[in-house]
Each structure stands twice: as structure tokens, then as C-alpha cells.
């Protein structure tokens, strides 16, 4: 059943990509012939079709990952929520840039929405990735002083660092929510899609909100390790495989 759902999701993603490609080709041909398409999706419609295709395409891989792990969906979501979201945004950025190059330099039928949505998707990728890095303890850090301390104090140092990361994330989330609230109240649209900028600015409170959750989880994990006398999780060093 899971394998069937995975296959259907991937096939649906391919089908939507194919539908988008046919629409673009039809638009390019119509433009060269000086004709008009009987209907137009517009910038928002093209973006939604392309993004839906990307999500369905990635969902197939996520289903495969869940099936191989053997864990429940809640455990998988707790472990990989940011990774799945990053995969969606990363695939979207890569594919939308490639298709825009083809549209512009091969078909001479460029879109207005591709650059804008790629920029916003990259912003989401960065802030969701920051939360993932907190979970994996993968942010750049200087551990020269840490290595000079006794091993029994390492856990307390990490706990101390996570606390201040939590404080920073709470402050940043508060002020980013303040900005989002102002956009909701007073409006303000993106240059191309003409949608409320809240959709773009929401990357900050979402990212910092996830960081808050992950900081609390890491602090609890460190506290449990300290009480049990176990070495705390240190993550991977830079360039470590």
C-alpha cells in the first residue's frame, strides 16, 4: 500500500511537470505565430502548478524513506521535518532555475515569476536549514576552549550555549512576528506575483519557531545525558562525512 502511494505521488508529480511543459510549449508556439492561447494560467497559476508538481515529486521520495526506516510517521516527522521541507525547497529552486533558462534562451518565452519564487524558496531553505542545523548541532562553532575543559563539563557548556541560542531565537521570532503582523494589517505585495508579502516574511517566524522547538529538545537531551553520565551529542565536525 505504501509503495503504491509512493508510486502514485511520483507519477502525479511527473504528470504535472508534463502538463506545465505542454502549457509552456503551447504558449511559446502561440507567441511566435502571433496568436493567443484560449486560456492563460497567469504567473500565480504557473507557479502553483509547478510547485504542486515539485511537492508531489518529493513526496514519493519521502514515502520511500519512511518505508525503509520502519518508523511511525510521527517519529519520522520529528526526526526529519526540516530535512523534508529543505528537500522540497531545494528541488524547487534547482528545477525552476533550469526551466527558466530553457524558457528564456531556447524558447524565447521567459516567465516573470521564476526568479521571484526561487529567491523566496531559497530564503525558506536557509531558515528551515538553520533549525535543522540546531538539531544536528551543525552550526559553525569554535571549540578551542571547550577542548581544554574536562570532559565532564562539556555537557554543561553545550547546555549553556543552547540556552542562549534559545533566547536569541525567541527574540528573533517575536520581532519577525511583529513584521508579519504589520504586513497583514497594512498590506504590501510582492513585485511579480502580487501576493501579500506575508508569504515571504513568514520564513523568519517559521524558521525561528522551529529553532525554538529544536533548542528545547536539545536542552532536554543534554540534561538527560548529563544526569545519566553519558557523553552529550556533539554533532559532526566541519568537513566530516
C-alpha positions as CSV (number, residue, x, y, z in Angstrom):
1,X,0.0,0.0,0.0
2,X,2.8,2.4,0.9
3,X,4.7,1.5,-2.2
4,X,1.6,2.1,-4.3
5,X,1.1,5.6,-2.7
6,X,4.7,6.4,-3.3
7,X,4.5,5.4,-7.0
8,X,1.2,7.4,-7.4
9,X,2.7,10.5,-5.9
10,X,5.8,10.4,-8.1
11,X,3.7,9.7,-11.2
12,X,1.4,12.6,-10.3
13,X,4.4,14.9,-10.0
14,X,5.7,13.8,-13.4
15,X,2.2,14.3,-14.9
16,X,2.0,17.9,-13.5
17,X,5.5,18.7,-14.8
18,X,4.5,17.3,-18.2
19,X,1.3,19.4,-18.1
20,X,3.4,22.5,-17.3
21,X,5.8,21.8,-20.1
22,X,3.0,21.4,-22.6
23,X,1.5,24.6,-21.5
24,X,4.8,26.5,-21.9
25,X,5.4,24.9,-25.3
26,X,1.9,25.9,-26.4
27,X,2.5,29.4,-25.2
28,X,5.8,29.7,-27.0
29,X,4.3,28.5,-30.2
30,X,1.4,30.8,-29.9
31,X,3.7,33.7,-29.3
32,X,5.7,33.0,-32.4
33,X,2.6,32.7,-34.5
34,X,1.2,35.9,-33.1
35,X,-1.8,34.0,-31.7
36,X,-3.4,33.9,-28.2
37,X,-3.9,30.8,-26.1
38,X,-7.6,30.1,-25.3
39,X,-6.7,30.3,-21.6
40,X,-3.9,31.6,-19.6
41,X,-2.8,30.4,-16.1
42,X,-1.0,33.7,-15.3
43,X,2.0,34.0,-13.1
44,X,0.3,32.7,-9.9
45,X,-1.3,29.8,-11.8
46,X,2.0,28.7,-13.4
47,X,3.8,28.9,-10.0
48,X,1.1,26.9,-8.2
49,X,1.2,24.2,-10.9
50,X,5.0,24.0,-10.8
51,X,5.1,24.0,-7.0
52,X,2.4,21.3,-6.8
53,X,4.4,19.1,-9.2
54,X,7.5,19.6,-7.1
55,X,5.8,18.7,-3.8
56,X,4.2,15.5,-5.3
57,X,7.6,14.5,-6.8
58,X,9.4,14.9,-3.5
59,X,6.6,13.2,-1.5
60,X,7.4,10.0,-3.4
61,X,10.9,10.0,-2.1
62,X,9.7,10.8,1.4
63,X,7.4,7.8,1.3
64,X,10.3,5.6,0.3
65,X,12.4,7.0,3.1
66,X,9.7,6.3,5.7
67,X,9.2,2.8,4.4
68,X,12.9,1.9,4.6
69,X,13.2,3.3,8.2
70,X,10.3,1.4,9.6
71,X,9.4,4.2,12.0
72,X,5.9,5.7,12.5
73,X,5.0,8.9,10.7
74,X,5.2,11.0,13.9
75,X,8.7,9.8,14.7
76,X,9.7,10.4,11.1
77,X,8.3,13.9,11.2
78,X,10.1,14.7,14.5
79,X,13.3,13.4,13.1
80,X,13.2,14.7,9.5
81,X,10.6,17.5,9.3
82,X,13.2,20.2,8.4
83,X,15.0,17.8,6.0
84,X,11.8,17.1,4.1
85,X,10.9,20.8,3.8
86,X,14.5,21.6,2.7
87,X,14.3,18.9,0.0
88,X,11.1,20.5,-1.4
89,X,12.6,24.0,-1.5
90,X,15.9,22.8,-2.8
91,X,14.4,20.7,-5.6
92,X,12.0,23.7,-6.5
93,X,14.9,26.2,-6.7
94,X,17.1,23.9,-8.9
95,X,14.3,22.9,-11.3
96,X,12.7,26.3,-11.6
97,X,16.0,27.9,-12.5
98,X,16.8,25.2,-15.1
99,X,13.4,25.5,-16.7
100,X,13.6,29.3,-16.7
101,X,17.0,29.1,-18.6
102,X,15.3,26.9,-21.1
103,X,12.3,29.2,-21.4
104,X,14.4,32.3,-21.8
105,X,17.3,31.1,-24.1
106,X,15.7,28.2,-26.0
107,X,12.0,29.1,-26.3
108,X,12.4,32.9,-26.0
109,X,9.3,32.7,-23.7
110,X,10.5,33.7,-20.3
111,X,8.4,33.9,-17.2
112,X,8.2,36.7,-14.7
113,X,7.6,34.6,-11.6
114,X,10.5,32.2,-11.6
115,X,13.2,34.5,-10.3
116,X,11.0,35.8,-7.5
117,X,9.8,32.5,-6.3
118,X,13.3,31.0,-6.4
119,X,14.5,33.8,-4.2
120,X,11.8,33.2,-1.7
121,X,12.2,29.5,-1.7
122,X,15.9,30.0,-1.1
123,X,15.1,32.2,1.9
124,X,12.8,29.4,3.3
125,X,15.6,26.9,2.6
126,X,18.0,28.9,4.7
127,X,15.9,29.5,7.7
128,X,14.5,25.9,7.9
129,X,18.1,24.7,7.4
130,X,19.1,26.8,10.4
131,X,16.6,24.9,12.5
132,X,17.9,21.6,11.1
133,X,21.5,22.7,12.0
134,X,20.4,23.3,15.6
135,X,19.0,19.8,15.8
136,X,22.1,18.3,14.3
137,X,24.4,20.7,16.2
138,X,25.9,21.5,12.8
139,X,26.3,25.3,13.1
140,X,29.8,26.6,12.9
141,X,31.4,26.8,16.4
142,X,34.8,27.4,17.9
143,X,35.6,24.6,20.3
144,X,39.2,25.5,21.3
145,X,38.3,26.5,24.8
146,X,35.9,23.5,25.0
147,X,38.6,21.1,24.3
148,X,40.7,22.5,27.2
149,X,37.9,21.8,29.7
150,X,37.4,18.5,31.5
151,X,35.1,16.1,29.6
152,X,32.6,16.2,32.5
153,X,32.0,19.9,31.8
154,X,31.3,19.6,28.1
155,X,27.7,18.9,28.6
156,X,27.2,22.0,30.7
157,X,28.9,24.1,28.0
158,X,26.6,22.8,25.3
159,X,23.6,23.3,27.6
160,X,24.7,26.9,28.2
161,X,25.2,27.5,24.5
162,X,21.7,26.1,23.7
163,X,20.1,28.3,26.3
164,X,21.5,31.5,24.7
165,X,20.6,30.2,21.2
166,X,17.0,29.7,22.6
167,X,17.0,33.3,23.9
168,X,18.1,34.6,20.6
169,X,15.6,32.6,18.7
170,X,12.7,33.8,20.9
171,X,13.7,37.4,20.5
172,X,14.1,37.0,16.7
173,X,10.8,35.1,16.4
174,X,9.0,37.9,18.4
175,X,10.2,40.7,16.1
176,X,9.7,38.7,12.9
177,X,6.1,38.0,14.0
178,X,5.8,41.8,14.6
179,X,6.8,42.4,11.0
180,X,4.4,39.8,9.7
181,X,1.5,41.3,11.7
182,X,2.3,44.7,10.2
183,X,2.2,43.3,6.7
184,X,-1.2,41.6,7.4
185,X,-2.6,44.9,8.8
186,X,-1.2,47.3,6.2
187,X,-0.7,45.1,3.2
188,X,2.2,45.1,0.8
189,X,2.6,42.8,-2.2
190,X,5.4,41.1,-4.0
191,X,6.5,42.8,-7.2
192,X,5.6,40.0,-9.7
193,X,3.0,37.6,-8.2
194,X,1.2,40.5,-6.4
195,X,0.5,38.4,-3.3
196,X,0.9,39.6,0.2
197,X,4.5,39.7,1.4
198,X,3.4,37.8,4.5
199,X,4.1,34.6,2.5
200,X,7.7,35.7,2.1
201,X,8.3,37.2,5.5
202,X,6.7,34.1,7.2
203,X,10.0,32.3,6.6
204,X,11.5,34.1,9.6
205,X,9.0,33.2,12.3
206,X,8.7,29.7,10.9
207,X,12.4,29.2,10.9
208,X,13.0,30.7,14.4
209,X,9.9,28.8,15.7
210,X,11.4,25.6,14.6
211,X,14.7,26.6,16.2
212,X,12.9,27.2,19.5
213,X,11.4,23.7,19.4
214,X,14.8,22.1,18.5
215,X,16.6,24.1,21.1
216,X,14.2,22.8,23.8
217,X,14.6,19.3,22.5
218,X,18.4,19.5,22.5
219,X,18.5,21.0,26.0
220,X,16.4,18.2,27.3
221,X,18.6,15.6,25.6
222,X,21.7,17.2,27.0
223,X,20.2,17.4,30.5
224,X,19.3,13.7,30.3
225,X,22.8,12.8,29.1
226,X,24.4,14.8,31.9
227,X,22.2,13.2,34.6
228,X,22.9,9.7,33.2
229,X,26.7,10.4,33.0
230,X,26.7,9.9,29.2
231,X,28.7,12.0,26.7
232,X,26.5,14.6,25.2
233,X,25.8,14.6,21.4
234,X,28.4,16.9,19.8
235,X,27.3,16.6,16.1
236,X,29.8,16.4,13.3
237,X,33.0,18.5,12.8
238,X,33.4,20.6,9.7
239,X,34.1,18.6,6.6
240,X,33.3,15.4,8.5
241,X,31.5,12.8,6.4
